Amino acid sequence: MNSGIIKRLIAVNMLYVNPSSTNQIRKKGRKGKQVIRSIIQQYLLSGVIFLAIYGATMVLIDFARLPGFFTYYMALFALIGFSQSLSAIFNVFFESKDLQDYLPLPIKQGEIFIAKFLAVGMTIVPFLLPLLILFFLTAFKSGYSIVLAVVGAILLFLIFFILLFSLCSLIVFGMTKTKLFRRHKKLFTSLMLGFSMLVSVGGILAINFTQNSLDHSAGVPDRHPFAIFMPFYHVMHELLSIKGLLPLAGLLVLTGLLLLALRFFVVPSLYEQFSDEGSHTVATKRKRKSNQSLKKQLASYNYQLLKNPNLIMQVLTSSLIMPIVMVGTMITTSPVSLSTLGLKFMGVFFVCGIVFACITLNQTSFVSNLISLDRENFSFIQSLPLSLDKYLRQKFWVGCKLQMCISGGVGIIMAIVLKLPILLMLAFVIGILWGTYLLSLHFFSRDYRLLNLTWTNVSQLFTRGVGNYGLMLWMFGTIFVGAILIALYVVGVLMNFNPLVLNGGVMIWLAILSGAWLWINHSNFWKKLRS
């Protein structure tokens, strides 16, 4: 193996890991090694942020005495790593489509796939770095020296990373070898990405909800431990005893078996699998329905535009996973029992619904890019004797309804998990739907204003305007401002202000703002389409 070639191949594959980020860096005028350097710096910064945020919390916990908290954090980062792994594997192996380009070059197949696997691994590590602190603190609080705690933490971190990465690789590549996947690649890819999102978000919410039951043994509150992660706890808690060495040996054996499975059952067939992928696809002829109205045909066309696996993946990871995880974690770890709240909080939950809609809907959502997805078809449609206003209105409602289903569905699940009273749940969902409608108007008109019909990668649409930094500013700014407004509203309710004056005043103010926004949007966007 030529280490120099592998390094260069890793750099190339880093460009594929997150196409949206790569395009944003290139827009800033950076080229060649500058792009690679910026990508690596972004992942290093992500690792530092994760270490700072979770490290500050972990330092305050005595994991040596609280195995429940130890396994809680392991489960949390396992789910985050699982989702990140599937996303990176999909981009590097499926979307890169570069294997044929290496055929004329003096590069071994082993070097190509080692570089791809290492590139994927490098993108997962930053999101798992807090586990190093977890392992170190557990060993150190258990009475071991700093040196031994550091060595043990690094060893166990490597074992956990290899286990997670190998398991994700076996799942993905095992599924892609089936004939059913080759015949329905787009469908299965979308399902795979949706499944990863469901597992990650649902798993984290379920963990936070079920772990709220505390174990008060020995006078110290602890979470109920997850048995699957207890071997890791025993390794760090009893590092030099039989009770710690036996689980360590078992983990090493399991790691070796998964690596052997990856080496002998996955790697040998990868090149053939991805280079000959096109020969296994089965052409499908679209069935044409007779007596179908133009409205139904256009609706079907717009839904077809959204059946892009890369688009679905980007929307799920950028628009839904992190916002839902952050909001769900904050809500489900709250010590307040929401099931006992009275009707005086209906206004509060209506506002919570609007804030939640603001968090889940942004520039990466379906409705925010639906016009640009037309590409060259948009110019063709403009040449037809069709009303552009009516065409875009129908397109808007396709995206808006889809976003309402997504945000509203997630909101209902959260409300059920939190055991909200039915009327508070209704207020929360209505707030989500109303907020989604208002924001859909904004992002749909934004898509028309920043129209891009010549994009080559769908991630180029997500970085229009303010880019990734603007997306993060929108997300965290919404959470910050929304939390302040909701907190003030809750304080007003708890201080027993006149409910009619308080709730009526808030609703009137929201009605004025909503009306003003509807008028501005109509005047600056829809009205101009008719002229």
PAPAMAR-20680 format. One record per residue (C-alpha): x, y, z; residue number from 1. Coordinates in nm, 4 decimals, padded with zeros to 6 digits. Layout:
BEGIN
NODE          X          Y          Z   pos
NODE          X          Y          Z   NUM
...
// end
This chain:
BEGIN
NODE          X          Y          Z   pos
NODE    00.0000    00.0000    00.0000     1
NODE    00.1253    00.3466   -00.0913     2
NODE    00.0587    00.5788    00.2032     3
NODE    00.1005    00.8889   -00.0141     4
NODE   -00.1710    00.7758   -00.2560     5
NODE   -00.4023    00.6861    00.0331     6
NODE   -00.3585    01.0352    00.1832     7
NODE   -00.4486    01.1968   -00.1482     8
NODE   -00.7488    00.9680   -00.1914     9
NODE   -00.8683    01.0520    00.1610    10
NODE   -00.8504    01.4214    00.0705    11
NODE   -01.0564    01.3585   -00.2438    12
NODE   -01.3206    01.1587   -00.0574    13
NODE   -01.3502    01.4255    00.2102    14
NODE   -01.5064    01.6408   -00.0620    15
NODE   -01.7925    01.3908   -00.0952    16
NODE   -01.8739    01.3501    00.2744    17
NODE   -02.0774    01.6710    00.2971    18
NODE   -02.1400    01.8181   -00.0507    19
NODE   -02.3278    02.1152    00.0921    20
NODE   -02.0322    02.2200    00.3061    21
NODE   -01.7873    02.1630    00.0191    22
NODE   -01.9872    02.3847   -00.2175    23
NODE   -02.0135    02.6584    00.0437    24
NODE   -01.6347    02.6595    00.0920    25
NODE   -01.5767    02.6781   -00.2830    26
NODE   -01.8123    02.9738   -00.3087    27
NODE   -01.5744    03.1614   -00.0808    28
NODE   -01.3053    03.1339   -00.3483    29
NODE   -01.1009    02.8550   -00.1921    30
NODE   -00.9467    02.5953   -00.4199    31
NODE   -00.7403    02.2762   -00.4057    32
NODE   -00.5799    02.2118   -00.0699    33
NODE   -00.7553    02.5134    00.0812    34
NODE   -01.0918    02.3363    00.0417    35
NODE   -00.9622    02.0191    00.2097    36
NODE   -00.8051    02.2213    00.4877    37
NODE   -01.1308    02.4087    00.5490    38
NODE   -01.3327    02.0849    00.5583    39
NODE   -01.0954    01.9325    00.8128    40
NODE   -01.1042    02.2519    01.0197    41
NODE   -01.4852    02.2371    01.0241    42
NODE   -01.4831    01.8817    01.1584    43
NODE   -01.2191    01.9738    01.4160    44
NODE   -01.4350    02.2677    01.5224    45
NODE   -01.7368    02.0364    01.5504    46
NODE   -01.5324    01.8066    01.7742    47
NODE   -01.4232    02.0972    01.9933    48
NODE   -01.7824    02.2214    02.0258    49
NODE   -01.9090    01.8747    02.1194    50
NODE   -01.6272    01.8382    02.3740    51
NODE   -01.6997    02.1794    02.5250    52
NODE   -02.0783    02.1373    02.5449    53
NODE   -02.0930    01.7807    02.6747    54
NODE   -01.7602    01.7901    02.8584    55
NODE   -01.8800    02.0728    03.0816    56
NODE   -02.1801    01.8596    03.1805    57
NODE   -01.9873    01.5355    03.2242    58
NODE   -01.7274    01.6845    03.4593    59
NODE   -02.0019    01.7417    03.7170    60
NODE   -02.1124    01.3747    03.7178    61
NODE   -01.9452    01.0949    03.9136    62
NODE   -01.9763    00.8180    03.6545    63
NODE   -01.7932    00.5711    03.8782    64
NODE   -02.0994    00.5662    04.1072    65
NODE   -02.3626    00.6265    03.8374    66
NODE   -02.3546    00.3506    03.5737    67
NODE   -02.6970    00.4602    03.4484    68
NODE   -02.5644    00.7997    03.3415    69
NODE   -02.2597    00.6294    03.1877    70
NODE   -02.4743    00.4071    02.9649    71
NODE   -02.7111    00.6983    02.8900    72
NODE   -02.4298    00.9013    02.7321    73
NODE   -02.3028    00.5968    02.5460    74
NODE   -02.6479    00.5341    02.3995    75
NODE   -02.6824    00.9009    02.3054    76
NODE   -02.3550    00.9144    02.1116    77
NODE   -02.4089    00.5705    01.9611    78
NODE   -02.7295    00.6999    01.7997    79
NODE   -02.5628    01.0214    01.6819    80
NODE   -02.2697    00.8221    01.5416    81
NODE   -02.5061    00.5744    01.3735    82
NODE   -02.6893    00.8498    01.1879    83
NODE   -02.3659    01.0273    01.0897    84
NODE   -02.2148    00.6988    00.9680    85
NODE   -02.5035    00.6176    00.7362    86
NODE   -02.4994    00.9689    00.5920    87
NODE   -02.1231    00.9637    00.5295    88
NODE   -02.1232    00.6104    00.3832    89
NODE   -02.4050    00.7041    00.1484    90
NODE   -02.2261    01.0155    00.0180    91
NODE   -01.8781    00.8641   -00.0155    92
NODE   -01.9783    00.5307   -00.1702    93
NODE   -02.3092    00.6017   -00.3461    94
NODE   -02.3053    00.9669   -00.4506    95
NODE   -01.9362    01.0038   -00.5445    96
NODE   -01.9653    00.7713   -00.8499    97
NODE   -01.5905    00.7975   -00.9040    98
NODE   -01.4776    00.4344   -00.9184    99
NODE   -01.4615    00.4308   -01.2985   100
NODE   -01.2311    00.7341   -01.2897   101
NODE   -00.9635    00.5335   -01.1084   102
NODE   -00.9461    00.2531   -01.3678   103
NODE   -00.6799    00.4183   -01.5924   104
NODE   -00.4704    00.5165   -01.2896   105
NODE   -00.2040    00.3016   -01.1190   106
NODE   -00.4059    00.2746   -00.7995   107
NODE   -00.4913   -00.0511   -00.6248   108
NODE   -00.8495   -00.1309   -00.5326   109
NODE   -00.7439   -00.1798   -00.1711   110
NODE   -00.6026    00.1732   -00.1572   111
NODE   -00.9262    00.3168   -00.2960   112
NODE   -01.1483    00.1526   -00.0368   113
NODE   -00.9116    00.2048    00.2553   114
NODE   -00.9155    00.5764    00.1720   115
NODE   -01.2954    00.5797    00.1497   116
NODE   -01.3381    00.3986    00.4808   117
NODE   -01.0860    00.6286    00.6516   118
NODE   -01.2583    00.9383    00.5107   119
NODE   -01.5899    00.8181    00.6512   120
NODE   -01.4262    00.7367    00.9836   121
NODE   -01.2681    01.0814    01.0107   122
NODE   -01.6110    01.2431    00.9838   123
NODE   -01.7618    01.0260    01.2572   124
NODE   -01.4888    01.0717    01.5196   125
NODE   -01.5617    01.4410    01.6037   126
NODE   -01.9182    01.3522    01.7067   127
NODE   -01.7940    01.0743    01.9354   128
NODE   -01.5112    01.2631    02.1079   129
NODE   -01.7114    01.3322    02.4279   130
NODE   -01.6915    00.9571    02.4929   131
NODE   -01.3180    01.0040    02.5579   132
NODE   -01.4063    01.2332    02.8483   133
NODE   -01.6713    00.9872    02.9651   134
NODE   -01.4264    00.6949    02.9713   135
NODE   -01.1480    00.8987    03.1298   136
NODE   -01.3672    01.0417    03.4069   137
NODE   -01.5071    00.6960    03.4899   138
NODE   -01.1606    00.5445    03.5286   139
NODE   -01.0199    00.8457    03.7139   140
NODE   -01.3142    00.8641    03.9572   141
NODE   -01.2724    00.4906    04.0145   142
NODE   -00.9286    00.5565    04.1642   143
NODE   -00.6937    00.4865    03.8727   144
NODE   -00.4007    00.7117    03.7828   145
NODE   -00.4304    00.9762    03.5131   146
NODE   -00.1942    00.7887    03.2793   147
NODE   -00.3834    00.4610    03.3104   148
NODE   -00.7171    00.6399    03.2747   149
NODE   -00.6001    00.8131    02.9554   150
NODE   -00.4635    00.4912    02.8015   151
NODE   -00.7771    00.2968    02.8931   152
NODE   -01.0050    00.5717    02.7589   153
NODE   -00.8252    00.5837    02.4233   154
NODE   -00.8286    00.2039    02.3892   155
NODE   -01.1981    00.1741    02.4719   156
NODE   -01.2820    00.4682    02.2437   157
NODE   -01.1091    00.2962    01.9511   158
NODE   -01.2944   -00.0273    02.0243   159
NODE   -01.6307    00.1490    02.0381   160
NODE   -01.5594    00.3437    01.7185   161
NODE   -01.4570    00.0311    01.5251   162
NODE   -01.7612   -00.1595    01.6512   163
NODE   -01.9995    00.1185    01.5498   164
NODE   -01.8367    00.1777    01.2126   165
NODE   -01.8156   -00.1932    01.1260   166
NODE   -02.1769   -00.2546    01.2258   167
NODE   -02.3044    00.0375    01.0133   168
NODE   -02.0933   -00.0759    00.7170   169
NODE   -02.2198   -00.4331    00.7388   170
NODE   -02.5806   -00.3122    00.7542   171
NODE   -02.5488   -00.0763    00.4568   172
NODE   -02.3356   -00.2894    00.2261   173
NODE   -02.5168   -00.6077    00.3188   174
NODE   -02.8443   -00.4518    00.2129   175
NODE   -02.7032   -00.3067   -00.1109   176
NODE   -02.5895   -00.6513   -00.2267   177
NODE   -02.9477   -00.7760   -00.2517   178
NODE   -03.1277   -00.7903   -00.5867   179
NODE   -03.4252   -00.6081   -00.4397   180
NODE   -03.2083   -00.3062   -00.3575   181
NODE   -03.0566   -00.2998   -00.7071   182
NODE   -03.4029   -00.2948   -00.8626   183
NODE   -03.5373   -00.0230   -00.6321   184
NODE   -03.2253    00.1714   -00.5391   185
NODE   -03.3908    00.5124   -00.4906   186
NODE   -03.6709    00.3710   -00.2789   187
NODE   -03.4393    00.1698   -00.0543   188
NODE   -03.1915    00.4553   -00.0213   189
NODE   -03.4676    00.6883    00.0904   190
NODE   -03.5997    00.4272    00.3338   191
NODE   -03.2498    00.3696    00.4705   192
NODE   -03.1943    00.7394    00.5345   193
NODE   -03.5415    00.7762    00.6809   194
NODE   -03.4783    00.4771    00.9048   195
NODE   -03.1528    00.6261    01.0325   196
NODE   -03.3347    00.9504    01.1103   197
NODE   -03.6183    00.7640    01.2834   198
NODE   -03.3786    00.5521    01.4890   199
NODE   -03.1652    00.8499    01.5896   200
NODE   -03.4401    01.0964    01.6753   201
NODE   -03.6854    00.8421    01.8139   202
NODE   -03.4121    00.6663    02.0061   203
NODE   -03.2832    00.9827    02.1701   204
NODE   -03.6337    01.0964    02.2630   205
NODE   -03.7162    00.7504    02.3975   206
NODE   -03.3933    00.7429    02.5983   207
NODE   -03.4648    01.0806    02.7550   208
NODE   -03.8241    00.9845    02.8312   209
NODE   -03.7677    00.6377    02.9761   210
NODE   -03.4627    00.7440    03.1700   211
NODE   -03.6543    01.0028    03.3684   212
NODE   -03.7330    00.7269    03.6190   213
NODE   -03.4625    00.7620    03.8819   214
NODE   -03.2978    00.4976    04.0912   215
NODE   -03.2444    00.6374    04.4405   216
NODE   -03.0303    00.3528    04.5702   217
NODE   -02.7585    00.4640    04.8084   218
NODE   -02.9175    00.8083    04.8228   219
NODE   -02.7776    00.9024    04.4811   220
NODE   -03.0181    00.9560    04.1881   221
NODE   -02.9186    00.7521    03.8858   222
NODE   -03.0737    00.6497    03.5568   223
NODE   -03.1637    00.2928    03.4793   224
NODE   -02.8566    00.1467    03.2999   225
NODE   -02.8655   -00.0018    02.9500   226
NODE   -02.7360   -00.3576    02.9749   227
NODE   -02.5786   -00.3523    02.6271   228
NODE   -02.3319   -00.0813    02.7335   229
NODE   -02.2516   -00.2160    03.0809   230
NODE   -01.9385   -00.4058    02.9594   231
NODE   -01.7837   -00.0684    02.8725   232
NODE   -01.8634    00.0564    03.2206   233
NODE   -01.7055   -00.2484    03.3872   234
NODE   -01.3901   -00.2053    03.1769   235
NODE   -01.3356    00.1543    03.2922   236
NODE   -01.4659    00.1092    03.6468   237
NODE   -01.2653   -00.2052    03.7247   238
NODE   -00.9860   -00.1777    03.4729   239
NODE   -00.7297   -00.4013    03.6430   240
NODE   -00.9631   -00.6656    03.7843   241
NODE   -01.1124   -00.9810    03.6336   242
NODE   -01.4505   -00.8092    03.6233   243
NODE   -01.3026   -00.5448    03.3940   244
NODE   -01.0545   -00.7510    03.1909   245
NODE   -01.3073   -01.0170    03.0856   246
NODE   -01.5461   -00.7643    02.9225   247
NODE   -01.2422   -00.6007    02.7583   248
NODE   -01.1366   -00.9339    02.6095   249
NODE   -01.4920   -00.9961    02.4893   250
NODE   -01.5080   -00.6538    02.3236   251
NODE   -01.1730   -00.7145    02.1516   252
NODE   -01.2935   -01.0502    02.0177   253
NODE   -01.6191   -00.8961    01.8929   254
NODE   -01.4255   -00.6153    01.7256   255
NODE   -01.1985   -00.8647    01.5537   256
NODE   -01.4942   -01.0702    01.4278   257
NODE   -01.6690   -00.7650    01.2818   258
NODE   -01.3494   -00.6510    01.1096   259
NODE   -01.3016   -00.9999    00.9621   260
NODE   -01.6621   -00.9964    00.8396   261
NODE   -01.6004   -00.6579    00.6800   262
NODE   -01.2756   -00.7795    00.5225   263
NODE   -01.4012   -01.1061    00.3748   264
NODE   -01.7716   -01.0450    00.3059   265
NODE   -01.7892   -00.6766    00.2096   266
NODE   -01.4605   -00.5396    00.0743   267
NODE   -01.3931   -00.8045   -00.1977   268
NODE   -01.7214   -00.7327   -00.3779   269
NODE   -01.7313   -00.3543   -00.3351   270
NODE   -01.5637   -00.2629   -00.6606   271
NODE   -01.7829   -00.4904   -00.8683   272
NODE   -02.0903   -00.3838   -00.6755   273
NODE   -02.0494   -00.0106   -00.7347   274
NODE   -01.8779   -00.0070   -01.0728   275
NODE   -02.1339   -00.2396   -01.2333   276
NODE   -02.4267   -00.0900   -01.0492   277
NODE   -02.5854    00.0427   -01.3640   278
NODE   -02.6032   -00.2986   -01.5287   279
NODE   -02.8200   -00.4305   -01.2472   280
NODE   -03.0802   -00.1591   -01.2584   281
NODE   -03.4093   -00.2395   -01.4117   282
NODE   -03.5734    00.0221   -01.6278   283
NODE   -03.9236    00.0986   -01.5173   284
NODE   -04.1831    00.2484   -01.7454   285
NODE   -04.4011    00.5059   -01.5827   286
NODE   -04.7689    00.4235   -01.6080   287
NODE   -04.9792    00.6963   -01.7546   288
NODE   -05.3199    00.7418   -01.5979   289
NODE   -05.6046    00.8279   -01.8301   290
NODE   -05.8578    01.1034   -01.7586   291
NODE   -05.6257    01.2703   -01.5074   292
NODE   -05.6768    01.6445   -01.4594   293
NODE   -05.3937    01.8925   -01.5108   294
NODE   -05.4018    01.9750   -01.1392   295
NODE   -05.3423    01.6101   -01.0450   296
NODE   -05.0703    01.5739   -01.3083   297
NODE   -04.8851    01.8773   -01.1733   298
NODE   -04.9231    01.7530   -00.8149   299
NODE   -04.7805    01.4148   -00.9176   300
NODE   -04.4960    01.5913   -01.0978   301
NODE   -04.4089    01.7990   -00.7909   302
NODE   -04.4037    01.4918   -00.5671   303
NODE   -04.1745    01.3192   -00.8178   304
NODE   -03.9302    01.6095   -00.7822   305
NODE   -03.8971    01.5308   -00.4125   306
NODE   -03.8041    01.1636   -00.4671   307
NODE   -03.4331    01.2388   -00.4666   308
NODE   -03.2394    01.0343   -00.2064   309
NODE   -02.9722    01.3013   -00.1671   310
NODE   -03.2396    01.5683   -00.1178   311
NODE   -03.4238    01.3533    00.1360   312
NODE   -03.1018    01.2807    00.3247   313
NODE   -02.9980    01.6465    00.3385   314
NODE   -03.3447    01.7572    00.4514   315
NODE   -03.3675    01.4933    00.7214   316
NODE   -03.0186    01.5542    00.8585   317
NODE   -03.0060    01.9339    00.8254   318
NODE   -03.3664    02.0284    00.8820   319
NODE   -03.5051    01.7744    01.1257   320
NODE   -03.2595    01.5598    01.3202   321
NODE   -03.0611    01.8171    01.5181   322
NODE   -03.3562    02.0523    01.5908   323
NODE   -03.5752    01.7668    01.7115   324
NODE   -03.2911    01.6204    01.9185   325
NODE   -03.2164    01.9550    02.0847   326
NODE   -03.5779    02.0452    02.1538   327
NODE   -03.6752    01.6908    02.2503   328
NODE   -03.3825    01.6603    02.4886   329
NODE   -03.4658    01.9886    02.6599   330
NODE   -03.8331    01.9030    02.6953   331
NODE   -03.8046    01.5395    02.7982   332
NODE   -03.5399    01.6090    03.0614   333
NODE   -03.7588    01.8753    03.2220   334
NODE   -03.8487    01.7919    03.5836   335
NODE   -04.1998    01.9375    03.5357   336
NODE   -04.4785    01.6855    03.4811   337
NODE   -04.6594    01.8156    03.1721   338
NODE   -04.9514    01.5757    03.2170   339
NODE   -05.0791    01.7795    03.5131   340
NODE   -05.0873    02.1174    03.3394   341
NODE   -05.4210    02.2964    03.3177   342
NODE   -05.6048    02.4748    03.0383   343
NODE   -05.4489    02.8084    03.1344   344
NODE   -05.1369    02.6904    02.9474   345
NODE   -05.3148    02.6517    02.6114   346
NODE   -05.1780    02.9825    02.4833   347
NODE   -04.8280    02.8830    02.5932   348
NODE   -04.8402    02.5603    02.3939   349
NODE   -04.9790    02.7411    02.0905   350
NODE   -04.6713    02.9663    02.0988   351
NODE   -04.4518    02.6586    02.1603   352
NODE   -04.5956    02.5098    01.8415   353
NODE   -04.5030    02.8198    01.6404   354
NODE   -04.1481    02.8161    01.7824   355
NODE   -04.1154    02.4440    01.7077   356
NODE   -04.2229    02.5105    01.3473   357
NODE   -03.9543    02.7789    01.3209   358
NODE   -03.6919    02.5296    01.4362   359
NODE   -03.7906    02.2477    01.2011   360
NODE   -03.8449    02.4634    00.8903   361
NODE   -03.5486    02.6407    00.7344   362
NODE   -03.3635    02.6879    00.4053   363
NODE   -03.3008    02.3125    00.3712   364
NODE   -03.6680    02.2116    00.3866   365
NODE   -03.8624    02.0689    00.0922   366
NODE   -04.0821    02.3764    00.0484   367
NODE   -03.7714    02.5985    00.0517   368
NODE   -03.6310    02.4435   -00.2677   369
NODE   -03.9317    02.3164   -00.4607   370
NODE   -03.9234    02.5813   -00.7370   371
NODE   -03.5527    02.5353   -00.8078   372
NODE   -03.6033    02.1593   -00.8323   373
NODE   -03.7842    02.2262   -01.1625   374
NODE   -03.4481    02.3136   -01.3205   375
NODE   -03.4940    02.3611   -01.7002   376
NODE   -03.8602    02.2581   -01.6725   377
NODE   -03.9391    02.5913   -01.5070   378
NODE   -03.8480    02.7866   -01.8213   379
NODE   -04.0544    02.5446   -02.0273   380
NODE   -04.3569    02.5843   -01.7988   381
NODE   -04.3276    02.9639   -01.8217   382
NODE   -04.3585    02.9349   -02.2001   383
NODE   -04.6888    02.7451   -02.1717   384
NODE   -05.0310    02.9144   -02.1575   385
NODE   -05.0474    02.8530   -01.7846   386
NODE   -05.0882    03.1055   -01.5065   387
NODE   -04.7556    03.1243   -01.3230   388
NODE   -04.9413    03.2374   -01.0112   389
NODE   -05.1675    02.9304   -01.0125   390
NODE   -04.8788    02.6969   -01.0967   391
NODE   -04.6668    02.8245   -00.8068   392
NODE   -04.9624    02.8250   -00.5679   393
NODE   -05.0192    02.4566   -00.6370   394
NODE   -04.6479    02.3901   -00.5986   395
NODE   -04.6467    02.5862   -00.2728   396
NODE   -04.9309    02.3809   -00.1263   397
NODE   -04.7552    02.0559   -00.2182   398
NODE   -04.4484    02.1629   -00.0198   399
NODE   -04.6477    02.3255    00.2602   400
NODE   -04.8717    02.0222    00.3166   401
NODE   -04.5700    01.7919    00.3180   402
NODE   -04.3939    02.0116    00.5729   403
NODE   -04.7108    02.0270    00.7842   404
NODE   -04.7268    01.6470    00.7850   405
NODE   -04.3608    01.6205    00.8887   406
NODE   -04.3554    01.8896    01.1591   407
NODE   -04.7086    01.8148    01.2778   408
NODE   -04.6412    01.4413    01.2907   409
NODE   -04.3258    01.4900    01.4957   410
NODE   -04.5133    01.7313    01.7215   411
NODE   -04.7932    01.4802    01.7830   412
NODE   -04.5413    01.2073    01.8678   413
NODE   -04.3647    01.4388    02.1140   414
NODE   -04.6972    01.5397    02.2720   415
NODE   -04.8000    01.1749    02.3153   416
NODE   -04.4628    01.0828    02.4637   417
NODE   -04.4876    01.3742    02.7072   418
NODE   -04.8494    01.2767    02.7922   419
NODE   -04.9890    01.6208    02.7206   420
NODE   -05.3596    01.6704    02.7949   421
NODE   -05.5631    01.6494    02.4742   422
NODE   -05.6509    02.0222    02.4612   423
NODE   -05.2891    02.1295    02.5185   424
NODE   -05.1806    01.8834    02.2474   425
NODE   -05.4394    02.0344    02.0138   426
NODE   -05.3120    02.3872    02.0843   427
NODE   -04.9522    02.2726    02.0276   428
NODE   -05.0319    02.1075    01.6936   429
NODE   -05.2404    02.4036    01.5719   430
NODE   -04.9468    02.6299    01.6572   431
NODE   -04.7147    02.4054    01.4566   432
NODE   -04.9444    02.4075    01.1530   433
NODE   -04.9966    02.7839    01.1633   434
NODE   -04.6252    02.8528    01.2102   435
NODE   -04.5427    02.6093    00.9288   436
NODE   -04.7828    02.7878    00.6930   437
NODE   -04.6386    03.1331    00.7670   438
NODE   -04.2780    03.0170    00.7366   439
NODE   -04.3510    02.8158    00.4226   440
NODE   -04.4657    03.1388    00.2594   441
NODE   -04.1356    03.3032    00.3496   442
NODE   -03.9063    03.0220    00.2353   443
NODE   -04.1066    02.9539   -00.0815   444
NODE   -04.0800    03.3180   -00.1902   445
NODE   -03.7115    03.3079   -00.0912   446
NODE   -03.6603    03.0148   -00.3266   447
NODE   -03.8106    03.2220   -00.6111   448
NODE   -03.5979    03.5234   -00.5199   449
NODE   -03.2758    03.3145   -00.5130   450
NODE   -03.3855    03.0892   -00.7994   451
NODE   -03.1159    02.8480   -00.9203   452
NODE   -03.2104    02.6317   -01.2182   453
NODE   -02.8566    02.5263   -01.3144   454
NODE   -02.7517    02.3393   -00.9994   455
NODE   -02.5611    02.0128   -01.0400   456
NODE   -02.5807    01.8965   -00.6786   457
NODE   -02.8919    01.9552   -00.4701   458
NODE   -02.6759    02.0729   -00.1788   459
NODE   -02.6011    02.3875   -00.3813   460
NODE   -02.9582    02.4962   -00.3171   461
NODE   -02.9123    02.4785    00.0594   462
NODE   -02.6194    02.7221    00.0657   463
NODE   -02.7897    03.0042   -00.1217   464
NODE   -02.8055    03.3380    00.0514   465
NODE   -02.6656    03.3223    00.4046   466
NODE   -02.5193    02.9690    00.3740   467
NODE   -02.4541    02.7200    00.6543   468
NODE   -02.3673    02.9862    00.9098   469
NODE   -02.6996    03.1554    00.8467   470
NODE   -02.8734    02.8201    00.8942   471
NODE   -02.7069    02.7686    01.2313   472
NODE   -02.7801    03.1280    01.3312   473
NODE   -03.1469    03.0788    01.2375   474
NODE   -03.1707    02.7562    01.4345   475
NODE   -02.9981    02.8694    01.7537   476
NODE   -03.1450    03.2197    01.7316   477
NODE   -03.4952    03.0736    01.7096   478
NODE   -03.4313    02.8490    02.0085   479
NODE   -03.2840    03.1375    02.2110   480
NODE   -03.5522    03.3945    02.1301   481
NODE   -03.8313    03.1350    02.1477   482
NODE   -03.7138    03.0125    02.4890   483
NODE   -03.7165    03.3691    02.6251   484
NODE   -04.0660    03.4430    02.4933   485
NODE   -04.2065    03.1140    02.6200   486
NODE   -04.0410    03.1625    02.9598   487
NODE   -04.1941    03.5110    02.9941   488
NODE   -04.5340    03.3733    02.8919   489
NODE   -04.5079    03.0900    03.1476   490
NODE   -04.4063    03.3364    03.4216   491
NODE   -04.7130    03.5456    03.3400   492
NODE   -04.9395    03.2400    03.3657   493
NODE   -04.7814    03.1223    03.6918   494
NODE   -04.8185    03.4710    03.8454   495
NODE   -05.1930    03.4366    03.7842   496
NODE   -05.2283    03.7389    03.5592   497
NODE   -05.5795    03.7873    03.4291   498
NODE   -05.6074    03.4972    03.1777   499
NODE   -05.8347    03.6949    02.9465   500
NODE   -05.5978    03.9906    02.9346   501
NODE   -05.2785    03.7823    02.9112   502
NODE   -05.3905    03.5232    02.6550   503
NODE   -05.6076    03.7698    02.4664   504
NODE   -05.3212    04.0178    02.4439   505
NODE   -05.0785    03.7521    02.3168   506
NODE   -05.3265    03.6203    02.0591   507
NODE   -05.4112    03.9716    01.9353   508
NODE   -05.0418    04.0504    01.9012   509
NODE   -04.9822    03.7259    01.7106   510
NODE   -05.2832    03.7976    01.4884   511
NODE   -05.1456    04.1432    01.4048   512
NODE   -04.8000    04.0044    01.3236   513
NODE   -04.9472    03.7204    01.1174   514
NODE   -05.1747    03.9555    00.9263   515
NODE   -04.8889    04.1943    00.8584   516
NODE   -04.6726    03.9121    00.7296   517
NODE   -04.9505    03.7739    00.5053   518
NODE   -05.0030    04.1202    00.3558   519
NODE   -04.6296    04.1753    00.2997   520
NODE   -04.5902    03.8326    00.1390   521
NODE   -04.8938    03.8865   -00.0831   522
NODE   -04.7816    04.2318   -00.1938   523
NODE   -04.4155    04.1474   -00.2533   524
NODE   -04.4555    03.8033   -00.4066   525
NODE   -04.7962    03.6717   -00.5157   526
NODE   -04.9278    04.0036   -00.6452   527
NODE   -04.6170    04.0551   -00.8595   528
NODE   -04.6634    03.7150   -01.0222   529
NODE   -04.9934    03.8295   -01.1719   530
NODE   -04.8505    04.1469   -01.3209   531
// end
